[in-house]
């Protein structure tokens, strides 16, 4: 690390964050463009029952989440001996291929396949890039390192997702995702040029990484993420139809609602990284309480245009605030297998994505209305709090793991 100049260090961190920015675009833009995707890919269903077609298009979110769940631990295990920079570059290349396949695919099923391919790299990227950022920053900064990488994702919600959503509404979702593929290409080049080489962890192997799954603490920490953060995805997955059908605002208002939520996420992640390094357990406990409160407020605000925007900001702040702490908790729960712990966090988060989107879609399809996913989200976040109370009980301190070497 001492061989890096301050300028090179920050350029490398920004390059890793740019990858997170691209991930945010590919994951969250689908939420704002579900009606356009349904109209384009499911025209017969949309003509008969738009709400049912939008609910079916929710599989764009669910299948992406399932790809993350499948890919994160698999790639973490198979690449245990691969230098971290090479791993990050390979994952960015997979994102690029998957996004281009989605843009070119002519049918709903093939678009789903392209989404799944790109999603395979998602969890492993956040794990590897967050560990890289932590090494670049130095010991004791794992929470800040994750916050920097995840900060790219939250910044995408503030800046990129609203712009991509507007572009997709005006020129088609395929044009919007072509721009997303260009972001991945730029990120790949930036990482290649600026990020230092980092060796794999000494003694790393697929068998060593898979040892993480023997620990009940890993499974419990994963459940906290999978259940607790599903509340956020239940709210956000159907934010576009909620804004237009419940709040009564035009389609053009959807990007602004998402921008306010993205601004909240940017604020939350910036504060949450430092809070996680200072006191991880308090950050998780109080963070979940705040999420439950924010989601309930959002549910009551949904019918009022003036209240919807600040409520969306509040949901973004609270949900992002606990992100670095949950990541650090899973890494802490998997001593000696940091890449697997970080990747499993993303798998769990996308179980949450899939769970939130699926339960929200089922509630809408059952005729409960576009606000029903919000109340489901509040229940899920409360369940996450209860699991966190059990998961955060202190465990015996593990032996310190060897640090990979920066070259």
Phi, psi and omega in degrees: 000326182294341180283351182270132172286158178304321179296317179294322181299311183288328175296320179294317179297320179293324178296317177295322179293327178297324174298319175297325177299315178297321178298320178297320179297311185290329182279311191269339179296329178300329181294319180281342184252012180305315179299320180292320178295318179297318181294323183279317189264340180231058188296321181293314180295321182294324180294327182274313186213089183305319181297319179293322179293320178296318178298319178293323177295342174303343174298339174300325178280315184296316183292327176297315180299319180295325176297320177296315181301317181287321188279324188301303181290328180296311181292322179300320180289315185288338183250022184302328182264001184276132175306141191295326178294317177299321179297313180298318179297317179296321180292320177297322176297322178293321174302315182299315180296313181297321180291318178296320178298320179297317181297321185276342187293135185273344186235163178304314183295320180287327174297318176302318180297317178297319177299319181295317180299312180297324184292337181304329184272348191301303185295316180296326179297310181299321178296308183293317181292323179293320177294318176302313181298319178297319178295320180296322180284332179109169184303146178081011183237029182296319178298317178294322178298315177295322180298323179294314180293313178293335176300329174297320178294316180292325177295328177296326178290330179282316188249306189286312184299315177301320180291318179295321178298314178298318179298316180294323178293326183271329188232008178099146183293334180293320176298318180300316182283340171295321176296321177300319179297326177293325177297318178297320178297318179295319179298318179301315180294321180294318178296316180303322186276333193240332187278131179287160176287135177232124181291156172295159179300137179304135180077008181292141178198160176306318181296319180296317180295321182290345176300337180303328184284354175281346186270122175300331180295325178295315180296320180291317177297324177295321179295324177302314180292313186297318182274312186295317182276354174298333178300319178297316183287331174297324179288311190280334186299328184239033183289331180293306178293330176298316181298320185273323187267329181262308181286335178083021179267159179286167178305326183295345180278340185302313179301327181288322175298316180293326178295319178295321176295320178296322176298318177299318179296322179296317177295315183298317182291324180296318180283323185292329179296313178294321180296321180295319178291333182278312181204092186298315187293315178296323180299316180292312185298305182292330178296317179294321176302317180294322179297313180302313180299318183293320180294319177298317177300318180299320180299318179285335181278345190302329183275358186237110184307318183291333183269338185299318186293309177296328178294321177297319176301316182296318177298319179297316181300306187292321182292320180284331182304320184275353184302305180299324180293320178294321176298311181296324179296320180290321176297318177298327181282350182233063183299138180083352179225059188297318181298318179295318179299316179293321180290320179297328176302318179288325174300314181296320179297328181270343161298318177299316179301311180296315182296314180297315180294319183292314180293321177296317178296321179295320179295320178294314180297332178283355178089017182276353176097167185283350176273341185303324177299333180295315180291325173299320179298320179296319179294318180296317179296321177295321177296322176298321177299315181297319177294323181296322179303320179285318186291330188273007174298136185301144176242161176303139182292129178283161174294142181297137179276150177293144180272132170299155185262131173276138181246000000 
